Amino acid sequence: MTLIMAWVLLVSAATAGAILVAETILRARGRATRGLWGLGLCAVGTVTAFALFAPPATDASLFAAPSIVETPLVLTGVKAGTDSPLDRASAWADVAVSAGDALLPLAWGMASVLLLTLLALAHRRLSGERRRARPVRLQGHSVLVTDRLGPAVAGLRRPVVLVPPWVLALDHASQQLLLAHEAEHVRAHDSRLLTAGALVAALVPWNPVAWWMVRRLRLAVEQDCDRRVLAANPGVRRYADLLLVAAGTSRFPARSLAAHFGEHSTDLERRIHAMTDARLRWRTFTMTAAGTALLVAAACEAPRPDPVAPGAAGAKLEADKATAPSTPYFEYQVETPVSAAPGSTMPRYPVILREAGVEGEVLVSFVVGEDGLADPSTLKVIRSTHELFSDAVREALPAMRFTPAELGGRKVKQVVQQPFTFRIAGAASGTVRRQIGKVPQLEGGDGEVLEFPVQVRPPSSSGSPQNVVVYSSSGEVVARHSVEGQLTEVRIDDIASVEVSRRRACAPGAPECPTTVLIRLKPGREQAYRRK
Protein backbone atom coordinates (compact mmCIF):
# COMPACT_ATOMS: atom_id res chain seq x y z
CA MET A 1 0.00 0.00 0.00
CA THR A 2 2.85 2.39 0.79
CA LEU A 3 4.36 1.89 -2.66
CA ILE A 4 0.97 2.37 -4.33
CA MET A 5 0.46 5.67 -2.49
CA ALA A 6 3.94 6.87 -3.42
CA TRP A 7 3.36 6.00 -7.08
CA VAL A 8 -0.02 7.81 -7.11
CA LEU A 9 1.58 10.88 -5.51
CA LEU A 10 4.28 10.94 -8.18
CA VAL A 11 1.78 10.64 -11.03
CA SER A 12 -0.48 13.25 -9.39
CA ALA A 13 2.41 15.70 -9.08
CA ALA A 14 3.36 15.19 -12.73
CA THR A 15 -0.27 15.74 -13.77
CA ALA A 16 -0.59 18.89 -11.66
CA GLY A 17 2.65 20.28 -13.08
CA ALA A 18 1.52 19.69 -16.66
CA ILE A 19 -1.81 21.40 -15.94
CA LEU A 20 -0.04 24.36 -14.33
CA VAL A 21 2.07 24.84 -17.46
CA ALA A 22 -0.99 24.60 -19.71
CA GLU A 23 -2.93 27.00 -17.47
CA THR A 24 -0.17 29.60 -17.71
CA ILE A 25 -0.31 29.51 -21.50
CA LEU A 26 -4.12 29.60 -21.70
CA ARG A 27 -4.38 32.36 -19.09
CA ALA A 28 -1.98 34.54 -21.09
CA ARG A 29 -4.26 34.07 -24.11
CA GLY A 30 -7.42 34.91 -22.17
CA ARG A 31 -8.85 31.37 -22.21
CA ALA A 32 -10.80 29.49 -19.55
CA THR A 33 -8.79 27.08 -17.38
CA ARG A 34 -11.16 25.61 -14.80
CA GLY A 35 -11.79 22.61 -17.05
CA LEU A 36 -8.09 21.71 -16.88
CA TRP A 37 -8.18 21.35 -13.11
CA GLY A 38 -11.44 19.44 -13.28
CA LEU A 39 -9.88 16.96 -15.70
CA GLY A 40 -6.76 16.79 -13.52
CA LEU A 41 -8.79 15.81 -10.46
CA CYS A 42 -10.61 13.18 -12.52
CA ALA A 43 -7.20 11.87 -13.59
CA VAL A 44 -6.04 11.65 -9.96
CA GLY A 45 -9.14 9.66 -9.02
CA THR A 46 -8.75 7.39 -12.05
CA VAL A 47 -5.05 6.76 -11.40
CA THR A 48 -5.76 5.91 -7.77
CA ALA A 49 -8.50 3.45 -8.72
CA PHE A 50 -6.28 1.97 -11.41
CA ALA A 51 -3.40 1.44 -8.98
CA LEU A 52 -5.69 -0.23 -6.46
CA PHE A 53 -8.03 -2.35 -8.53
CA ALA A 54 -6.64 -2.84 -12.04
CA PRO A 55 -5.36 -6.36 -12.62
CA PRO A 56 -1.61 -6.62 -13.01
CA ALA A 57 -0.41 -6.34 -16.56
CA THR A 58 1.03 -9.83 -16.39
CA ASP A 59 0.57 -12.83 -14.28
CA ALA A 60 3.36 -15.34 -14.01
CA SER A 61 4.25 -18.11 -11.66
CA LEU A 62 7.11 -17.88 -9.29
CA PHE A 63 8.86 -21.11 -9.89
CA ALA A 64 10.17 -22.91 -6.87
CA ALA A 65 13.68 -22.36 -5.66
CA PRO A 66 16.39 -24.58 -7.07
CA SER A 67 18.18 -26.58 -4.43
CA ILE A 68 21.88 -26.10 -3.81
CA VAL A 69 22.85 -29.35 -2.11
CA GLU A 70 26.37 -30.18 -1.01
CA THR A 71 27.92 -33.17 0.68
CA PRO A 72 27.84 -33.20 4.47
CA LEU A 73 30.51 -31.23 6.26
CA VAL A 74 33.35 -33.03 7.95
CA LEU A 75 33.15 -30.54 10.80
CA THR A 76 30.64 -31.18 13.52
CA GLY A 77 28.49 -28.18 14.20
CA VAL A 78 27.74 -26.42 17.41
CA LYS A 79 24.66 -24.59 18.50
CA ALA A 80 25.20 -20.86 18.23
CA GLY A 81 23.88 -17.89 20.08
CA THR A 82 21.46 -15.21 18.91
CA ASP A 83 21.10 -13.74 15.44
CA SER A 84 23.10 -10.68 14.49
CA PRO A 85 21.81 -7.18 15.30
CA LEU A 86 21.48 -6.59 11.57
CA ASP A 87 19.17 -9.60 11.22
CA ARG A 88 17.05 -8.47 14.16
CA ALA A 89 16.82 -4.92 12.83
CA SER A 90 15.82 -6.22 9.41
CA ALA A 91 13.13 -8.40 10.96
CA TRP A 92 11.72 -5.48 12.96
CA ALA A 93 11.74 -3.31 9.85
CA ASP A 94 9.77 -5.95 7.95
CA VAL A 95 7.25 -6.13 10.79
CA ALA A 96 6.89 -2.34 10.88
CA VAL A 97 6.34 -2.11 7.12
CA SER A 98 3.82 -4.95 7.19
CA ALA A 99 1.95 -3.36 10.09
CA GLY A 100 1.92 0.00 8.32
CA ASP A 101 0.59 -1.54 5.12
CA ALA A 102 -2.12 -3.27 7.14
CA LEU A 103 -3.18 -0.09 8.98
CA LEU A 104 -3.03 2.34 6.05
CA PRO A 105 -6.20 1.08 4.30
CA LEU A 106 -8.11 1.34 7.58
CA ALA A 107 -6.87 4.89 8.24
CA TRP A 108 -7.61 5.83 4.62
CA GLY A 109 -11.16 4.52 4.87
CA MET A 110 -11.84 6.25 8.19
CA ALA A 111 -10.52 9.59 6.91
CA SER A 112 -12.61 9.38 3.74
CA VAL A 113 -15.76 8.50 5.69
CA LEU A 114 -15.15 11.46 8.02
CA LEU A 115 -14.63 13.91 5.14
CA LEU A 116 -17.64 12.63 3.20
CA THR A 117 -19.72 13.01 6.36
CA LEU A 118 -18.54 16.62 6.74
CA LEU A 119 -19.45 17.31 3.10
CA ALA A 120 -22.90 15.81 3.66
CA LEU A 121 -23.38 18.00 6.75
CA ALA A 122 -22.28 21.08 4.80
CA HIS A 123 -24.77 20.26 2.04
CA ARG A 124 -27.48 19.82 4.66
CA ARG A 125 -26.63 23.19 6.18
CA LEU A 126 -26.87 24.86 2.78
CA SER A 127 -30.27 23.28 2.23
CA GLY A 128 -31.42 24.57 5.61
CA GLU A 129 -30.20 28.10 4.85
CA ARG A 130 -32.03 28.04 1.51
CA ARG A 131 -35.28 27.13 3.26
CA ARG A 132 -34.87 29.90 5.82
CA ALA A 133 -33.72 32.56 3.34
CA ARG A 134 -35.98 35.38 2.14
CA PRO A 135 -36.52 35.45 -1.66
CA VAL A 136 -36.27 38.89 -3.29
CA ARG A 137 -35.94 40.30 -6.78
CA LEU A 138 -32.76 42.34 -7.25
CA GLN A 139 -31.67 43.97 -10.53
CA GLY A 140 -33.85 41.54 -12.44
CA HIS A 141 -32.37 38.48 -10.69
CA SER A 142 -34.05 36.15 -8.20
CA VAL A 143 -31.87 35.91 -5.09
CA LEU A 144 -32.16 34.58 -1.54
CA VAL A 145 -31.25 36.94 1.29
CA THR A 146 -29.62 35.10 4.19
CA ASP A 147 -28.14 36.49 7.37
CA ARG A 148 -25.14 34.16 7.58
CA LEU A 149 -24.06 33.16 4.05
CA GLY A 150 -23.05 34.71 0.77
CA PRO A 151 -22.59 36.24 -1.63
CA ALA A 152 -22.35 32.84 -3.33
CA VAL A 153 -24.03 30.33 -5.62
CA ALA A 154 -25.09 27.06 -4.00
CA GLY A 155 -27.05 24.01 -5.08
CA LEU A 156 -26.49 21.12 -7.46
CA ARG A 157 -29.76 20.52 -9.31
CA ARG A 158 -31.08 24.09 -9.09
CA PRO A 159 -28.30 26.53 -8.21
CA VAL A 160 -29.45 29.70 -6.44
CA VAL A 161 -27.77 33.00 -5.56
CA LEU A 162 -27.33 33.67 -1.84
CA VAL A 163 -26.63 37.26 -0.74
CA PRO A 164 -26.24 38.83 2.71
CA PRO A 165 -28.31 41.90 3.69
CA TRP A 166 -25.44 44.37 3.07
CA VAL A 167 -25.69 43.69 -0.69
CA LEU A 168 -29.11 45.40 -0.69
CA ALA A 169 -27.42 48.63 0.45
CA LEU A 170 -24.92 48.74 -2.44
CA ASP A 171 -25.30 51.23 -5.25
CA HIS A 172 -26.92 50.16 -8.51
CA ALA A 173 -23.65 49.64 -10.45
CA SER A 174 -22.07 47.54 -7.69
CA GLN A 175 -25.17 45.37 -7.37
CA GLN A 176 -25.17 44.84 -11.11
CA LEU A 177 -21.51 43.71 -11.11
CA LEU A 178 -21.97 41.37 -8.16
CA LEU A 179 -25.11 39.76 -9.57
CA ALA A 180 -23.49 39.44 -13.00
CA HIS A 181 -20.66 37.51 -11.34
CA GLU A 182 -23.05 35.14 -9.56
CA ALA A 183 -25.17 34.69 -12.70
CA GLU A 184 -22.05 33.55 -14.57
CA HIS A 185 -21.47 30.91 -11.89
CA VAL A 186 -25.05 29.68 -12.30
CA ARG A 187 -24.77 29.46 -16.10
CA ALA A 188 -21.43 27.59 -15.89
CA HIS A 189 -22.70 25.12 -13.22
CA ASP A 190 -19.60 25.92 -11.18
CA SER A 191 -21.11 24.63 -7.93
CA ARG A 192 -21.31 21.13 -9.43
CA LEU A 193 -17.69 21.26 -10.55
CA LEU A 194 -16.52 22.40 -7.11
CA THR A 195 -18.54 19.70 -5.36
CA ALA A 196 -17.07 17.03 -7.63
CA GLY A 197 -13.57 18.27 -6.85
CA ALA A 198 -14.28 18.16 -3.11
CA LEU A 199 -15.52 14.57 -3.45
CA VAL A 200 -12.32 13.49 -5.21
CA ALA A 201 -10.17 15.04 -2.47
CA ALA A 202 -12.29 13.34 0.20
CA LEU A 203 -11.74 9.96 -1.46
CA VAL A 204 -7.93 10.43 -1.43
CA PRO A 205 -7.42 12.37 1.83
CA TRP A 206 -3.73 11.35 2.03
CA ASN A 207 -2.91 12.97 -1.33
CA PRO A 208 -1.73 16.59 -0.78
CA VAL A 209 -1.53 17.13 -4.53
CA ALA A 210 -5.28 16.49 -4.83
CA TRP A 211 -6.04 19.08 -2.13
CA TRP A 212 -3.79 21.60 -3.85
CA MET A 213 -5.56 20.93 -7.15
CA VAL A 214 -8.93 21.54 -5.49
CA ARG A 215 -7.72 24.95 -4.35
CA ARG A 216 -6.39 25.71 -7.84
CA LEU A 217 -9.77 24.65 -9.23
CA ARG A 218 -11.55 27.14 -6.97
CA LEU A 219 -9.16 29.88 -8.07
CA ALA A 220 -9.59 28.98 -11.75
CA VAL A 221 -13.39 29.01 -11.38
CA GLU A 222 -13.31 32.52 -9.93
CA GLN A 223 -10.74 33.84 -12.43
CA ASP A 224 -12.74 32.50 -15.38
CA CYS A 225 -15.84 34.15 -13.98
CA ASP A 226 -13.97 37.44 -13.43
CA ARG A 227 -12.80 37.38 -17.04
CA ARG A 228 -16.32 36.86 -18.41
CA VAL A 229 -17.82 39.57 -16.19
CA LEU A 230 -15.17 42.14 -17.13
CA ALA A 231 -15.58 41.30 -20.81
CA ALA A 232 -19.25 42.30 -20.55
CA ASN A 233 -18.79 45.06 -17.94
CA PRO A 234 -15.44 46.87 -18.36
CA GLY A 235 -14.11 48.60 -15.25
CA VAL A 236 -11.44 46.74 -13.33
CA ARG A 237 -11.14 49.34 -10.54
CA ARG A 238 -14.79 49.21 -9.46
CA TYR A 239 -14.84 45.41 -9.74
CA ALA A 240 -11.66 45.02 -7.66
CA ASP A 241 -13.04 47.38 -4.99
CA LEU A 242 -16.20 45.28 -4.83
CA LEU A 243 -14.11 42.12 -4.37
CA LEU A 244 -12.28 43.72 -1.45
CA VAL A 245 -15.56 44.74 0.19
CA ALA A 246 -17.00 41.24 -0.22
CA ALA A 247 -13.83 39.61 1.15
CA GLY A 248 -13.96 41.81 4.25
CA THR A 249 -17.63 41.30 5.10
CA SER A 250 -18.77 37.92 3.78
CA ARG A 251 -18.67 34.55 5.49
CA PHE A 252 -19.19 31.17 3.90
CA PRO A 253 -18.25 28.07 5.93
CA ALA A 254 -19.21 25.56 3.21
CA ARG A 255 -16.76 26.90 0.62
CA SER A 256 -16.12 23.53 -0.99
CA LEU A 257 -19.74 23.23 -2.18
CA ALA A 258 -20.35 26.69 -3.60
CA ALA A 259 -18.88 29.35 -5.87
CA HIS A 260 -18.12 32.19 -3.49
CA PHE A 261 -17.64 35.84 -4.48
CA GLY A 262 -15.30 36.66 -1.59
CA GLU A 263 -12.13 34.55 -1.26
CA HIS A 264 -9.05 34.15 0.92
CA SER A 265 -6.67 37.10 0.78
CA THR A 266 -4.02 35.13 -1.18
CA ASP A 267 -6.49 34.02 -3.85
CA LEU A 268 -8.04 37.49 -3.94
CA GLU A 269 -4.62 39.00 -4.62
CA ARG A 270 -4.09 36.55 -7.48
CA ARG A 271 -7.49 37.37 -8.96
CA ILE A 272 -6.84 41.10 -8.93
CA HIS A 273 -3.36 40.59 -10.36
CA ALA A 274 -4.81 38.46 -13.18
CA MET A 275 -7.26 41.26 -14.04
CA THR A 276 -4.57 43.91 -14.26
CA ASP A 277 -1.60 42.02 -15.72
CA ALA A 278 -2.07 38.89 -17.83
CA ARG A 279 1.44 38.85 -19.29
CA LEU A 280 3.37 35.58 -19.37
CA ARG A 281 6.20 35.53 -16.82
CA TRP A 282 8.86 33.66 -18.76
CA ARG A 283 11.19 32.97 -15.85
CA THR A 284 8.46 31.43 -13.72
CA PHE A 285 7.05 29.60 -16.73
CA THR A 286 10.45 28.11 -17.63
CA MET A 287 11.14 26.90 -14.10
CA THR A 288 7.67 25.38 -13.84
CA ALA A 289 8.03 23.66 -17.20
CA ALA A 290 11.45 22.25 -16.27
CA GLY A 291 10.18 20.90 -12.96
CA THR A 292 7.17 19.40 -14.67
CA ALA A 293 9.36 17.70 -17.26
CA LEU A 294 11.36 16.05 -14.48
CA LEU A 295 8.20 14.88 -12.72
CA VAL A 296 6.73 13.49 -15.93
CA ALA A 297 9.97 11.65 -16.71
CA ALA A 298 10.05 10.17 -13.21
CA ALA A 299 6.39 9.15 -13.43
CA CYS A 300 6.98 7.46 -16.79
CA GLU A 301 10.00 5.55 -15.48
CA ALA A 302 8.43 4.48 -12.19
CA PRO A 303 6.69 1.11 -12.54
CA ARG A 304 3.20 0.74 -11.15
CA PRO A 305 3.35 -1.34 -7.95
CA ASP A 306 1.44 -4.51 -8.75
CA PRO A 307 -0.42 -6.58 -6.17
CA VAL A 308 2.22 -9.22 -5.57
CA ALA A 309 1.57 -12.57 -3.98
CA PRO A 310 4.63 -13.10 -1.80
CA GLY A 311 6.80 -15.95 -2.98
CA ALA A 312 6.99 -18.98 -0.79
CA ALA A 313 10.24 -19.51 1.00
CA GLY A 314 10.90 -22.64 -0.95
CA ALA A 315 9.80 -26.16 -0.14
CA LYS A 316 12.01 -28.75 1.49
CA LEU A 317 14.90 -29.31 -0.89
CA GLU A 318 16.31 -32.78 -1.39
CA ALA A 319 17.81 -32.83 -4.90
CA ASP A 320 20.05 -30.69 -7.05
CA LYS A 321 17.26 -29.50 -9.33
CA ALA A 322 14.35 -27.05 -9.55
CA THR A 323 11.03 -28.34 -8.29
CA ALA A 324 7.57 -27.64 -9.75
CA PRO A 325 5.99 -24.16 -9.67
CA SER A 326 4.32 -23.25 -6.39
CA THR A 327 3.03 -19.88 -5.19
CA PRO A 328 2.12 -17.49 -8.07
CA TYR A 329 3.97 -14.23 -8.49
CA PHE A 330 2.00 -11.59 -10.39
CA GLU A 331 4.13 -9.41 -12.64
CA TYR A 332 2.42 -9.22 -16.04
CA GLN A 333 0.01 -11.31 -18.12
CA VAL A 334 1.50 -14.24 -20.04
CA GLU A 335 0.08 -17.55 -21.14
CA THR A 336 3.13 -19.64 -20.25
CA PRO A 337 5.42 -18.32 -17.50
CA VAL A 338 9.17 -18.68 -17.28
CA SER A 339 10.45 -21.99 -15.91
CA ALA A 340 13.90 -23.35 -15.16
CA ALA A 341 15.33 -25.43 -18.01
CA PRO A 342 16.26 -29.04 -17.11
CA GLY A 343 19.95 -29.43 -16.34
CA SER A 344 20.51 -25.70 -16.01
CA THR A 345 23.62 -24.47 -14.22
CA MET A 346 23.11 -23.79 -10.53
CA PRO A 347 25.05 -21.49 -8.19
CA ARG A 348 28.00 -23.09 -6.42
CA TYR A 349 27.92 -23.28 -2.67
CA PRO A 350 30.60 -20.85 -1.38
CA VAL A 351 33.39 -23.00 0.03
CA ILE A 352 33.95 -20.69 2.97
CA LEU A 353 30.34 -20.81 4.10
CA ARG A 354 30.00 -24.53 3.42
CA GLU A 355 33.00 -25.37 5.57
CA ALA A 356 31.78 -23.01 8.28
CA GLY A 357 28.36 -24.65 8.22
CA VAL A 358 26.60 -21.44 7.23
CA GLU A 359 23.27 -21.86 5.44
CA GLY A 360 21.07 -19.16 3.98
CA GLU A 361 18.83 -17.79 1.25
CA VAL A 362 18.99 -15.20 -1.52
CA LEU A 363 15.94 -13.63 -3.20
CA VAL A 364 16.66 -11.94 -6.52
CA SER A 365 14.73 -10.55 -9.47
CA PHE A 366 15.86 -10.46 -13.09
CA VAL A 367 14.58 -10.44 -16.66
CA VAL A 368 14.50 -13.63 -18.72
CA GLY A 369 14.64 -12.87 -22.44
CA GLU A 370 13.07 -14.55 -25.45
CA ASP A 371 16.20 -16.70 -25.81
CA GLY A 372 15.82 -18.18 -22.33
CA LEU A 373 18.85 -16.34 -20.97
CA ALA A 374 18.79 -14.11 -17.91
CA ASP A 375 19.91 -10.52 -18.38
CA PRO A 376 22.63 -10.01 -15.71
CA SER A 377 22.26 -6.23 -15.93
CA THR A 378 18.70 -6.52 -14.56
CA LEU A 379 19.70 -8.58 -11.52
CA LYS A 380 18.51 -7.08 -8.24
CA VAL A 381 19.22 -8.68 -4.88
CA ILE A 382 16.05 -8.19 -2.86
CA ARG A 383 17.11 -10.11 0.23
CA SER A 384 20.22 -12.09 1.15
CA THR A 385 21.51 -13.68 4.33
CA HIS A 386 25.15 -13.38 3.25
CA GLU A 387 27.00 -11.43 0.58
CA LEU A 388 28.90 -14.56 -0.54
CA PHE A 389 25.60 -16.26 -1.35
CA SER A 390 24.66 -13.20 -3.40
CA ASP A 391 28.00 -13.37 -5.21
CA ALA A 392 27.43 -17.06 -6.01
CA VAL A 393 24.06 -16.30 -7.61
CA ARG A 394 25.48 -13.32 -9.48
CA GLU A 395 28.32 -15.43 -10.92
CA ALA A 396 26.05 -18.32 -11.96
CA LEU A 397 23.23 -16.29 -13.51
CA PRO A 398 24.82 -15.72 -16.97
CA ALA A 399 25.20 -19.49 -17.44
CA MET A 400 21.73 -20.43 -16.22
CA ARG A 401 19.11 -21.48 -18.78
CA PHE A 402 15.35 -20.99 -18.68
CA THR A 403 12.33 -21.81 -20.78
CA PRO A 404 11.10 -18.34 -21.83
CA ALA A 405 7.58 -17.06 -21.22
CA GLU A 406 5.05 -17.17 -24.07
CA LEU A 407 2.21 -14.87 -25.02
CA GLY A 408 0.02 -15.58 -28.04
CA GLY A 409 2.40 -18.31 -29.17
CA ARG A 410 5.32 -15.88 -29.17
CA LYS A 411 8.26 -15.90 -26.77
CA VAL A 412 8.40 -12.74 -24.65
CA LYS A 413 10.53 -11.24 -21.91
CA GLN A 414 9.41 -11.62 -18.33
CA VAL A 415 10.50 -10.28 -14.96
CA VAL A 416 10.72 -13.02 -12.35
CA GLN A 417 11.57 -13.26 -8.69
CA GLN A 418 13.65 -16.29 -7.79
CA PRO A 419 14.70 -17.53 -4.35
CA PHE A 420 17.88 -19.60 -4.02
CA THR A 421 18.15 -21.64 -0.83
CA PHE A 422 21.55 -22.90 0.27
CA ARG A 423 21.30 -25.95 2.53
CA ILE A 424 23.89 -28.47 3.66
CA ALA A 425 22.73 -32.05 3.16
CA GLY A 426 22.40 -33.95 6.41
CA ALA A 427 22.40 -30.85 8.61
CA ALA A 428 19.82 -31.20 11.36
CA SER A 429 18.69 -27.63 11.59
CA GLY A 430 21.28 -25.39 9.98
CA THR A 431 23.46 -22.80 11.62
CA VAL A 432 23.21 -19.49 13.35
CA ARG A 433 25.80 -16.80 12.69
CA ARG A 434 26.74 -13.71 14.62
CA GLN A 435 28.29 -10.61 13.11
CA ILE A 436 30.84 -8.98 15.40
CA GLY A 437 30.19 -5.29 15.05
CA LYS A 438 33.41 -4.03 16.62
CA VAL A 439 36.71 -5.87 16.41
CA PRO A 440 38.03 -6.41 19.97
CA GLN A 441 41.15 -4.41 20.81
CA LEU A 442 44.14 -5.58 22.81
CA GLU A 443 46.45 -3.34 24.81
CA GLY A 444 49.05 -3.52 22.06
CA GLY A 445 46.74 -1.75 19.60
CA ASP A 446 45.95 -2.60 15.99
CA GLY A 447 49.33 -4.26 15.52
CA GLU A 448 48.28 -7.13 17.79
CA VAL A 449 46.48 -10.22 16.54
CA LEU A 450 42.75 -10.64 16.94
CA GLU A 451 41.65 -12.21 20.20
CA PHE A 452 38.50 -14.31 20.22
CA PRO A 453 35.55 -12.24 21.41
CA VAL A 454 34.53 -13.12 24.95
CA GLN A 455 31.08 -14.30 23.87
CA VAL A 456 32.53 -17.05 21.62
CA ARG A 457 35.37 -18.35 23.79
CA PRO A 458 34.91 -21.97 24.91
CA PRO A 459 35.07 -22.90 28.59
CA SER A 460 38.65 -23.55 29.59
CA SER A 461 37.77 -27.10 30.59
CA SER A 462 36.23 -28.07 27.26
CA GLY A 463 39.41 -28.06 25.24
CA SER A 464 37.30 -27.36 22.14
CA PRO A 465 39.39 -26.10 19.20
CA GLN A 466 38.43 -22.94 17.33
CA ASN A 467 38.28 -23.16 13.53
CA VAL A 468 39.44 -20.03 11.73
CA VAL A 469 38.74 -19.37 8.04
CA VAL A 470 40.53 -16.35 6.59
CA TYR A 471 39.31 -15.09 3.21
CA SER A 472 40.09 -12.16 0.95
CA SER A 473 37.85 -9.24 0.07
CA SER A 474 36.94 -11.05 -3.17
CA GLY A 475 35.78 -14.18 -1.31
CA GLU A 476 38.86 -16.37 -1.91
CA VAL A 477 39.92 -18.65 0.95
CA VAL A 478 43.38 -17.54 2.08
CA ALA A 479 44.00 -19.76 5.09
CA ARG A 480 42.34 -22.24 7.43
CA HIS A 481 43.65 -23.28 10.79
CA SER A 482 42.54 -24.52 14.16
CA VAL A 483 43.36 -22.60 17.31
CA GLU A 484 43.44 -24.21 20.74
CA GLY A 485 43.86 -20.98 22.63
CA GLN A 486 42.30 -17.56 22.22
CA LEU A 487 44.35 -15.95 19.43
CA THR A 488 43.49 -16.14 15.73
CA GLU A 489 46.94 -15.19 14.33
CA VAL A 490 45.35 -12.38 12.27
CA ARG A 491 46.37 -8.76 12.80
CA ILE A 492 43.49 -6.51 13.75
CA ASP A 493 44.40 -3.78 11.27
CA ASP A 494 44.14 -6.33 8.42
CA ILE A 495 40.53 -7.29 9.25
CA ALA A 496 37.48 -5.95 7.42
CA SER A 497 34.85 -8.00 9.30
CA VAL A 498 34.48 -10.91 11.70
CA GLU A 499 31.65 -13.43 11.73
CA VAL A 500 31.11 -16.29 14.17
CA SER A 501 29.26 -19.46 13.12
CA ARG A 502 28.10 -22.48 15.14
CA ARG A 503 26.01 -25.45 14.14
CA ARG A 504 22.58 -25.58 15.79
CA ALA A 505 22.74 -29.31 16.49
CA CYS A 506 25.30 -29.17 19.30
CA ALA A 507 25.27 -27.83 22.80
CA PRO A 508 27.47 -24.80 23.53
CA GLY A 509 30.90 -25.73 24.82
CA ALA A 510 30.76 -29.40 23.81
CA PRO A 511 34.26 -30.68 22.84
CA GLU A 512 33.00 -32.08 19.54
CA CYS A 513 31.37 -28.79 18.55
CA PRO A 514 33.99 -26.23 17.56
CA THR A 515 33.21 -22.62 16.78
CA THR A 516 34.07 -21.35 13.30
CA VAL A 517 35.23 -17.77 12.89
CA LEU A 518 35.10 -16.22 9.41
CA ILE A 519 37.58 -13.37 9.03
CA ARG A 520 37.30 -11.17 5.95
CA LEU A 521 40.50 -9.29 5.12
CA LYS A 522 40.84 -5.80 3.81
CA PRO A 523 41.83 -5.50 0.12
CA GLY A 524 45.49 -6.32 -0.51
CA ARG A 525 46.11 -7.86 2.93
CA GLU A 526 45.85 -11.55 1.98
CA GLN A 527 49.48 -12.24 1.00
CA ALA A 528 50.75 -12.35 4.57
CA TYR A 529 48.35 -15.15 5.49
CA ARG A 530 48.63 -17.54 2.56
CA ARG A 531 49.77 -20.98 3.72
CA LYS A 532 52.36 -22.70 1.55
PyMOL commands that set and color helices and strands:
alter all, ss='L'
color gray80, all
select helices_A, chain A and resi 2-28+34-53+85-132+165-169+172-188+190-203+208-232+236-249+255-257+265-276+282-301+351-356+387-399+454-456+492-494+527-529
alter helices_A, ss='H'
color red, helices_A
select strands_A, chain A and resi 60-61+67-70+134-138+141-145+152-154+160-163+259-260+328-329+339-340+360-368+374-384+402-403+405-407+410-412+414-424+431-436+449-451+466-471+477-483+487-491+495-503+515-521
alter strands_A, ss='S'
color yellow, strands_A
deselect
rebuild
show_as cartoon
